[in-house]
Amino acid sequence: MLLAIDIGNTNITLGVYDEQVLLFTARLATDIKTTSDQYAVDLKNILELHGYSHQDIEDCIIASVVPTVAVTVRQAISLLCDIVPLELGPGVKTGLNIKIDNPAQLGADLVAGAVGAISEYTLPCIVIDMGTATTLSVIDENATFRGGIIAAGVRLTLKALTENTAALPSVSITAPKNVIGTNTADCMRSGLVLGAAAMIDGLIDKISAELGAFPTVVATGGLSKDIVVHCQHDIISDDNLLLEGLREIYERNK
C-alpha cells in the first residue's frame, strides 16, 4: 500500500492507497515541535484505527510546504515503516509543464493539485486551494501550469482582524443570513465568508477573460466547501485532489 502525505501550514493530510483505490484519509496537526517519535506513534495509531498495520505500508510520497516538519515526518516514516519516502521536489518526475518565471518557486502542494486536476478534470482548469492561504492555480488547455494567485486565507484574515483590533471578537466561519450585517459578528461573517466567495467569483471571471475560455473550476482545502457554496460559479469540491496528484506522481517515479 502507498501512503501519500500532504504537509500544509496548518494540517497534515494522509491518504492510504491500495493501487489506485483510496482506502481512507486522516489529518494531523502541523507542529514544528512534534518529534519524529511522536509522529511515528500518531501514524501507527491512525493506521490501526482504520484496520491496517504499519507493516502494510510499502511506499510513501510526501509533498510539503513546511520543510522542518517534512524532515520530521520523513524520519517518522523511516522509523515506523523502514522505507525512505519520495519527497516531491527537484528531480521528481511530475509530467507538469510549468510556465512561470521561476519554476523552482512553485510549491509542492500546487504541483500536486495541478497534476491531480489534469488527471481528473477537463482542461483548462482553475484549482482553488483554501487553507492557510487561498491559492488559485491556472492550468491551460495544453496541461501547462500558467501561473496563479495567492491571497490570505479566511482563518488568517480572521486572526488578523481579532489580533489587531481592540473591539472585534473571534467568530465562527459561517455565512450570515443576510449580506448586510446588523451586528458585529454577522458583519464579520459576511466579510469573511461572502467576501471570500465574491473574491473567488471575481477572480474566476478575470482569469477566464485572460484565458479566452471558461475553465473547469475545482476547489480543495479545509474551508473550501464552506465558501464555494456561496459562489455564483459552478465549482467542483474535491477534498482528495492533492492526494490523487501525489499518487499520480508516485506512479511516474516508482
Secondary structure, DSSP 8 states (H G I E B T S, - for coil): -EEEEEE-SSEEEEEEEETTEEEEEEEEE--TT--HHHHHHHHHHHHHHTT--GGG--EEEEEES-HHHHHHHHHHHHHHHS---EESSTT-----EE-SS-GGGS-HHHHHHHHHHHHHS-SSEEEEEESSEEEEEEE-TTSEEEEEEEEE-HHHHHHHHHHS-SS-----S---SSSS-SSHHHHHHIIIIIHHHHHHHHHHHHHHHHHTS--EEEEESTTHHHHHTT-SS--EE-TTHHHHHHHHHHHHH-
